[in-house]
Amino acid sequence: MVVLGQLLLVHWFCMFDVVALVIVVQHNARSIPQYVTEAITGPLTDPPGVKLRKEGLTVNHPVVFVPGIVTGGLELWEGHQCAEGLFRKRLWGGTFGELYKRPLCWAQHMSLDNETGLDPSGIRVRPVSGLVAADYFAAGYFVWAVLIANLAQIGYEEKTMYMAAYDWRLSFQNTEVRDQTLSRMKSNIELMVATNGGKRVVVIPHSMGVLYFLHFMKWVEAPGPMGGGGGSDWCAKHIKAVMNIGGPFLGVPKSVSGLFSVEARDIAVARAFAPGFLDKDVFGLQTFQHLMRMTRTWDSTMSMIPKGGDTIWGGLDWSPEGESFKCGAKSLRNNSINSMVQNENINLEDNVESVNFGRIISFGKDVAEAHSSKIKRVDFQDAVTSVKLPNLTTNCDIWIEYHEIGNHRIKAVADNKVYTAGSILDLLHFVAPKLMARGGAHFSYGIADNLDDPKYQHYKYWSNPLETKLPNAPDMEIYSMYGVGIPTERAYVYKLNSGTDCSIPFQIDTSAEGGIEDSCLKGGVFSADGDETVPVLSAGFMCAKGWRGKTRFNPSGIRSYIREYSHAPPANLLEGRGTQSGAHVDILGNFALIEDVLRVAAGATGKDLGGDHVYSDIFKWAERINLLL
Amino acid sequence: MASILRFRKLYYVDQAVKCSSVGFESLDQSPKIDQKLDKKEEDVISANNLALGINKRKRAKEWRCIDSCCWIIGCLCTTWWLLLLLFHCWPVTLLRVNELPGPGARLKREGLTALHPVVLVPGIVTGGLELWEGKPCADGLFRKRLWGGSFTELFKRPLCLLEHLSLHYETGLDPPGIRLRAVPGMVAADYFAPGYFVWAVLIENLAKIGYEGKNLHMAAYDWRLSFQNTEIRDHALTRLKTRIELMYITNGYKKVVVVPHSMGVIYFLHFLKWVETPPPMGGGGGPGWCAKHIKAMMNIGPAFLGVPKAVSNLFSAEGKDASYLRAMAPRVFESEILGLQTFEHVMRMSRTWDSIISLLPKGGDTIWGNMDWSPEGHVCDFSKKSHSQTSLTSVLHSSKLPTVDSKLSGIFSNECFPNLNISCGEVWTEYDEMSRQSIQNVAADKAYTSTTLHDLLRLVAPKMMRRAEAHFSHGIADNLDDPKYNHYKYWSNPLETKLPDAPDMEIYCLCGVGLPTERSYVYKLSPSSRCKSIPYKIDSSVNGEENSCLRGGVYFADGDESVPVLSAGFMCAKGWRGKTRFNPSGIATYIREYRHKPTTSLLEGRGTESGSHVDIMGNLALIEDILRVAAGATGDEIGGDRIHSDILRMSERINLPL
């Protein structure tokens, strides 16, 4: 028995390590000697850097990377007693070793102040600076490293590359207020342009970095003190191209489920990255609550709430993707070749399931599929005002806002049945008023009627492409580069959680499954085409329609290009994360994308690359969206 | 990855000890994992059987297969976990030991907070270098540190590494196909090797009073290049300028405090001139730039007037501690690794580094003394001196020894060993191009002072000196207004430039004293008839009497083990004191000396009161001074001059028109 006990105990401890080792081995497959890999997979193709160097490409335009949420490293500069000895050690990114040792302390230091969204007193966690900030997220898990290595092949180095690392937990304007990150970025770009003979920079933002850079472009031309005072031609003078990779221009539905109940199919972005450590064992049984408390202090998560409301994302009974969109991995994988053919035929098929992506949250599967006229809805806001608040029993260990709203309200939320992109904001305001009040000061999710309205000079509109004009820079180019062919969360089926008082009251109803085999509904989540995180609609719409030609959002007619990369999973384990991946982060190792980036950095224009390169139905969907341009 | 690797390494050490029959060559190749696991099982079983005393039970009962399996898995996991735990605990406990109760926390309680932005300028050797493009032999090292860090690559492929660390012999820039660049950011020089701090202690204390990335900057540069070349190749000076301007603006128009160390001091002197000079040679900041942006320059262990060590390094790639390099990475440069030609290899590499030339003694005989006199006079019992203040009379007294005197002031004294055989060339050094006759001639000349020394180097290494003298000058200016002094090669020599017009600026010389520091050498011709050897060698058999300055062929003077106090203190003590021709606007100067106290126990690590060249960065008194100035204090407020050595007396003896 003793032996068995010891064995179990030990086993439990080392589980993580074994898993970690396997992951590392897998991710490090490239460090296996080349002859071994070649023996197994056949001769390797040259990485794009080597190939293009043979073609004669060399350094031309300086390059700026803007990392996205979660992928940037954060290090400790000042902490409480429990974090002793961690000075200038990475709390986020790297090995996450501290998380195992002192999880509660870690969560405390990673949280921001609940009221201000800035540092809590006595704690200073700051972004790691330099290329190391986001080249690898964890050991062996590359983010920018492959792209950097390929750029270096054609001659790039530290003086021509710059990682605009920022604290991704803060709201965008707060990065300037606290760290002067935007000023630094401005000064660095100016420096690079000056020291490289006046060559304008190519900016490569990824994920949330896309929104951050949109914010930057407005900030830099706005006069001080709110803006950077660069003058109205700053962007024209300093930026050659913005190559957005996997940009959630119009937000991601995932962030809603993240804010609403800290879950999603892959249980939030954070857990997707570090699967082992956010398990229940680490935090005890209240993982979700701890996690929710921490992530809800991060203003930046609110930058990715779906923007544009029903106009963009669809209402109760329609969605731009239409009912014809065919889900299921099979068709998605093949669509690189015959997507257009398929879509023409698709209307003729009889057994197409009626999918309505417009309802981002529905309570119950039947509700999700029924026609809107058949749903009995009770307006939750009325319901609540008529009911007195009961005595609140806040004897829970971890405080979250749900404990303050009371059961009646929670019931009322569920009674309303269906929420679209527009009403989801009301919902969030309702269940988390403080959070949304803080977020509302920094972000906006609407569509501007009149862009010349002076109110749009406020910084909270700057990261919303539907409420700002692009800068006056006709020679600039905007690329939207994203992966397609992977089912991406688009809408959810929820249920009430019948657990104890202290748990989160809402939960994705994982029992909700679609009827037919290729159904879009799996485990309570409706999926659409995308890169696993950002739906095509969000990544592509602005470049496909919103900014195409001279529109009111793009008054100077900046050229926009869409470059889609169809996902092909790695053929075997040795390939690591693949060279043709279209997944949100893995796409940074996609050879076709890297080649595009290298060519533009070496001086090519969008036309030289071949203009648009589209697999999905984004143009068709964009047409269905009735947005005044 | 790092943690796993480290772990594996630990494990391997273990392995190698226990079953030394199996030798693994490389540590990080994944396919070997399987093999390793097998090995580990066996090892673990035997270890556990012994340790837990299971042997008897095992023999007594018959074990079923499943039991063994359980045991194997269990033990495997235990060892794995224990080692992992050990590894995870290790750095923390190590840190606890090293973690010093620095003045940061105390000063914070006093109410000091971050006020002026701080710029750190690292010195030679301490900054990390990483690979951006290399030859096939350096495959897989992209963006890995070749210099600094664990130096593992140096053990694995020493010759490849030396090739990559060398610069082009003619241009002093990158050799074709190789790009080695400075590591940017704070990590560039916080620790030189794991556990060997450089700036880390200072950074931590600054952080305690509120410093962070936005108001603390490490101006990392490629320390192998000549100063102007760092601008030409990497735009390092422009970057520094932009960064200072940015910090000045974003921190509410507070001027910066610059903290250069060692060679960083002359690098920053160069910057001061560069930034105010109009383009294209300079940065075009205009004549008021320094006055507007810089509050104080706090030079730590400044090598203003050069270090004699650089001479022995260039001349024969050796010194008392066999040069900086070998001091830092002692095992690496031992002869086993590079074969028998270590010195030659190292010399070949270090002679391509222009920056070393910047450290040659400046000012010639006027500063460093000639055949028959030297400003120091004679005080060699530093150990004694650091405990009891020596009276002035004893200094004068001991200087009445004329025979020793002539040797001290000559930087070299040669004794002849004339059987040489130089003809074959795998490792090329410029010595190979010299005839035997001229080598002997060098030795026949017997003694060289710091002026004739340059002639000597020109003789033995003409190409190197030609390259380097385009970037550095080592003289004394007669007339500072001569337009030739606008050339950048004079900018790093304090005796050939004027300080900027910035009357509110302050200059501090923070130097360690009380350690014997190399000052001059006794050389001999190398007796070896082996080909390719360096023909000169320090004659380590020469020893003076007890308490003499001469030990092992090297004469010592007071200093911080690398920089003699004369070089570190003279400019602040005399050259720039008040309004002089070198300091026309009368920038205030302060000398702060820190007397070396050796550590009392091993646990103290490198000590909190050290005065030695690099360890002084962990000296609490020095850190406190820097923190106070950064928080707004002036030189007078922290106590003005604080002098332990004879620097004022020495300066007086130096006859330099001011």
Interface residues (C-beta under 8 A of the other chain):
Chain A: V3 L4 Q6 L7 V10 H11 F13 C14 D17 A20 L21 V24 V25 N28 A29 S31 I32 P33 V36 W77 E78 G85 F87 R88 T95 G97 K101 R124 R126 P127 S129 G130 L131 V132 D135 A139 G140 A145 I148 A149 A152 Q153 E157 E158 K159 D179 Q180 S183 R184 S187 N188 E190 L191 A194 T195
Chain B: M1 A2 S3 I4 D28 Q29 S30 P31 I33 D67 C70 W71 I73 G74 C77 T78 W80 W81 L84 H88 P91 V92 L95 R96 E99 W132 E133 G140 F142 R143 R179 R181 A182 P184 G185 M186 V187 D190 I203 E204 A207 K208 G210 E212 G213 K214 D234 H235 T238 R239 T242 R243 E245 L246 I249 T250
